[in-house]
Amino acid sequence: MLETYKTLCLNQFEASFCMLNACIERCCDAAWNRPVANQPFCRATFHTLFFADFYLETDESTFREQEFHRRNTELFGDYEELEDRPAVRSYDKPSVRKYLQYCREKAERVIAAETADSLAGPSGFARRNVTRAELHVYNMRHVQHHAAQLSLRLRLDAKIDVPWVGSGWRDV
């Protein structure tokens, strides 16, 4: 059952990332900074990736120390996403693309390393009182929630369709 869970989890993470990627790639430059709900398109994509990255960690303490974060300090700034205030930074497409690739690779690495005990154990995050297995599902749902918002915005504003991805296909 462990391998089944890990396979489905990784496939569905990848499907969610594929849909988010399709939104990023299909967003024209003019719409990149336009509002989607209460934040610009570029910030919504970054927020989505930031929390995917965050909840793929085993706990909060190691998040800022990741090599990717240390090499890309300009991307993370003061970690405003973790503050109790509105985020204000903007992000360019190349940086968001690079972050998406990092999150994809991290999901593969993290899910592969999970054990039955780690998945049944606590999430590692005080604000999420669930098992680690449920945290992964929560995390995927968060990515998909924002991919849906972004794709709706693209459809309404630019008549651009974003394809549905059912399982981890990287061609989208």
C-alpha positions in Angstrom: 0.0 0.0 0.0 2.9 2.4 0.7 4.2 2.3 -2.9 0.6 2.7 -4.2 0.2 5.8 -2.1 3.6 7.2 -3.1 2.9 6.6 -6.8 -0.6 8.2 -6.7 0.7 11.1 -4.6 3.6 11.9 -7.0 1.4 11.5 -10.1 -1.2 13.9 -8.7 1.4 16.4 -7.5 2.8 16.3 -11.0 -0.6 16.7 -12.6 -1.2 19.8 -10.4 2.2 21.2 -11.3 1.4 20.5 -15.0 -1.8 22.5 -14.8 0.0 25.4 -13.0 2.8 25.3 -15.6 0.2 25.5 -18.4 -1.2 28.6 -16.8 2.2 30.2 -16.5 3.1 29.4 -20.1 -0.2 30.5 -21.6 -0.3 33.8 -19.6 0.6 36.7 -21.9 2.9 39.4 -20.7 0.0 41.9 -20.5 -1.9 39.6 -18.0 1.1 38.6 -15.9 0.6 41.4 -13.4 -3.2 41.7 -13.7 -5.3 40.7 -10.7 -6.5 37.1 -10.0 -8.7 37.3 -7.0 -6.8 39.5 -4.5 -3.3 39.4 -6.0 -1.6 39.7 -9.4 -1.2 36.6 -11.6 2.6 36.5 -11.0 2.2 36.6 -7.2 -0.5 33.9 -7.2 1.9 31.6 -9.1 4.7 32.4 -6.6 2.4 31.9 -3.6 1.3 28.6 -4.9 4.9 27.3 -5.4 6.1 28.9 -2.1 3.6 26.9 -0.1 4.1 23.7 -2.1 7.8 24.0 -1.3 7.1 24.9 2.3 4.8 21.9 3.0 7.1 19.5 1.3 9.7 20.2 4.0 9.5 17.9 7.1 9.0 21.0 9.3 9.3 24.8 9.3 12.8 24.9 10.7 14.7 23.9 7.6 12.7 25.8 5.0 14.9 28.9 4.7 18.1 26.9 4.8 17.5 25.0 1.5 20.3 25.4 -1.0 17.8 26.6 -3.6 16.7 29.4 -1.3 20.3 30.4 -0.5 21.2 30.5 -4.2 18.0 32.6 -5.0 17.8 35.1 -2.2 16.4 37.7 -4.5 13.3 35.5 -5.1 12.5 35.0 -1.4 13.5 38.4 0.0 12.2 38.6 3.6 9.8 35.7 3.2 6.8 37.9 3.2 4.6 34.9 2.4 5.1 33.8 6.0 4.2 37.1 7.5 0.8 38.2 8.7 0.6 41.0 6.1 -0.3 41.3 2.4 2.5 40.2 0.1 3.7 43.0 -2.3 6.5 41.5 -4.4 6.3 40.8 -8.1 8.0 37.9 -9.9 9.1 37.5 -13.5 8.3 34.4 -15.5 11.8 33.0 -15.7 12.1 33.0 -11.9 8.7 31.4 -11.5 9.5 28.7 -14.1 12.8 28.0 -12.3 10.9 27.7 -8.9 8.3 25.4 -10.5 11.0 23.1 -11.7 12.6 23.0 -8.3 9.2 22.2 -6.7 8.7 19.4 -9.2 12.0 17.8 -8.4 11.6 18.4 -4.7 8.2 16.6 -4.7 9.8 13.6 -6.4 12.6 13.5 -3.9 10.4 14.0 -0.8 7.7 11.5 -1.8 10.2 8.8 -2.7 11.8 9.2 0.7 8.6 8.8 2.7 8.0 5.7 4.8 4.9 4.2 6.3 5.9 5.6 9.6 6.7 9.1 8.3 3.4 9.3 6.4 1.4 8.1 9.5 3.2 10.6 11.7 2.5 14.2 12.4 2.8 16.8 9.6 5.6 18.7 11.3 3.7 22.0 11.0 1.9 23.5 14.0 -0.7 25.1 11.8 -1.5 21.8 10.1 -2.6 19.2 12.7 -2.8 16.3 10.3 -0.6 13.3 9.3 2.1 13.8 6.8 0.1 11.7 4.3 -2.8 14.1 4.6 -0.5 17.1 4.4 0.6 15.9 1.0 -3.0 15.7 -0.2 -3.7 19.2 1.3 -0.7 20.5 -0.5 -1.8 19.1 -3.8 -5.3 20.5 -3.3 -3.7 24.0 -2.7 -1.7 23.8 -5.9 -4.8 22.7 -7.9 -7.0 25.4 -6.2 -4.7 28.2 -7.5 -4.2 26.5 -10.9 -8.0 26.6 -11.3 -8.2 30.3 -10.3 -5.5 31.1 -12.8 -7.0 29.0 -15.6 -10.4 30.7 -15.1 -8.8 34.1 -15.3 -7.1 33.1 -18.5 -10.3 31.8 -20.0 -12.4 34.8 -19.0 -9.9 37.6 -19.9 -8.0 36.1 -22.9 -10.2 33.2 -24.1 -7.3 30.9 -23.4 -8.0 27.4 -22.4 -5.9 25.4 -20.0 -6.1 21.6 -20.5 -7.2 19.3 -17.7 -4.4 17.0 -16.6 -5.5 13.8 -14.8 -2.2 12.2 -13.9 1.5 13.3 -14.0 2.1 14.1 -17.6 5.0 16.5 -18.1 4.1 17.4 -21.6 1.7 20.2 -20.5 
